[in-house]
Amino acid sequence: MQEVLEPQSKPQVAPSVVRKFSNPTLGKKNLILGVTSILVVLAGIGTGYLFSGAKGGGKLIKSGDSIKVTQNEAGITDESKFSTTTDGILTEGGIGGEGMYHLVRGSGPSQYAYLTSSVIDMGPFVGKKVQIWGETVSGKKAGWLIDVGKIKVVD
């Protein structure tokens, strides 16, 4: 017994998964979304630039600068490049998240100079009387915050 299958008169077509939207405001919404996205990215770049202190702070080292590292001295050799110099006993600890070290100079914490460095590691000089050269940078908590470019043991 053989059965014969006969084709149906109309082939069945699966419903389409993709369909076109007819929304005339869709183009305007995409344009607004694109422009807003670009503005948000530009605002992020701008605030990053402002918070980085790109006005000159943190840019002590320049191409061609000679750097010296010994047991008693470290940093850029040309002292004339720095606008700030002071001395004291190097101690660990900053204030309010500003600086990693401070110089004990004179009578009490009001005379401390808080230090950070974009150039050298000051860790080996902790506990020693040192002279530092660098650039004063603005701080919110520290009365005097210095980006150190050179450090030298004086005692």
QUIDAMO-V943973 format. One record per backbone hydrogen bond with DSSP energy under -1.0 kcal/mol. NH is the residue of the N-H (numbers start at 1). CO is the residue of the C=O. E is the energy in kcal/mol with one decimal. If there is no record, write none. Layout:
nh=NH co=CO e=E
nh=NH co=CO e=E
This chain:
nh=26 co=23 e=-1.3
nh=29 co=25 e=-2.1
nh=30 co=26 e=-2.1
nh=31 co=27 e=-1.9
nh=32 co=28 e=-2.4
nh=33 co=29 e=-2.5
nh=34 co=30 e=-2.4
nh=35 co=31 e=-2.5
nh=36 co=32 e=-2.4
nh=37 co=33 e=-2.2
nh=38 co=34 e=-2.1
nh=39 co=35 e=-2.2
nh=40 co=36 e=-2.2
nh=41 co=37 e=-2.1
nh=42 co=38 e=-2.5
nh=43 co=39 e=-2.3
nh=44 co=40 e=-2.0
nh=45 co=41 e=-2.2
nh=46 co=42 e=-2.4
nh=47 co=43 e=-2.4
nh=48 co=44 e=-2.0
nh=49 co=45 e=-2.1
nh=50 co=46 e=-2.2
nh=51 co=47 e=-2.6
nh=52 co=48 e=-1.2
nh=53 co=50 e=-1.1
nh=54 co=49 e=-1.1
nh=59 co=56 e=-1.3
nh=65 co=62 e=-1.9
nh=68 co=75 e=-3.2
nh=70 co=73 e=-3.7
nh=74 co=151 e=-2.4
nh=75 co=68 e=-2.0
nh=76 co=149 e=-2.3
nh=77 co=66 e=-2.6
nh=79 co=77 e=-1.1
nh=81 co=78 e=-1.4
nh=82 co=79 e=-1.5
nh=84 co=134 e=-2.2
nh=86 co=132 e=-1.6
nh=88 co=130 e=-2.1
nh=89 co=104 e=-1.9
nh=90 co=128 e=-2.3
nh=91 co=102 e=-2.8
nh=93 co=100 e=-2.9
nh=95 co=98 e=-2.2
nh=98 co=95 e=-1.8
nh=100 co=115 e=-2.5
nh=101 co=115 e=-1.7
nh=102 co=91 e=-2.8
nh=103 co=113 e=-2.7
nh=104 co=89 e=-2.5
nh=108 co=106 e=-1.0
nh=111 co=108 e=-2.0
nh=112 co=109 e=-1.4
nh=113 co=103 e=-1.3
nh=114 co=144 e=-2.8
nh=115 co=101 e=-3.0
nh=116 co=146 e=-2.4
nh=125 co=122 e=-1.8
nh=126 co=123 e=-1.6
nh=127 co=90 e=-3.4
nh=128 co=125 e=-1.8
nh=130 co=88 e=-3.1
nh=131 co=152 e=-3.0
nh=132 co=86 e=-3.0
nh=133 co=150 e=-2.5
nh=134 co=84 e=-2.5
nh=135 co=147 e=-2.0
nh=137 co=145 e=-2.7
nh=146 co=114 e=-2.7
nh=147 co=135 e=-3.0
nh=148 co=116 e=-3.2
nh=149 co=133 e=-3.0
nh=150 co=133 e=-1.9
nh=151 co=74 e=-2.7
nh=152 co=131 e=-2.3
nh=153 co=72 e=-2.9
nh=154 co=129 e=-2.3
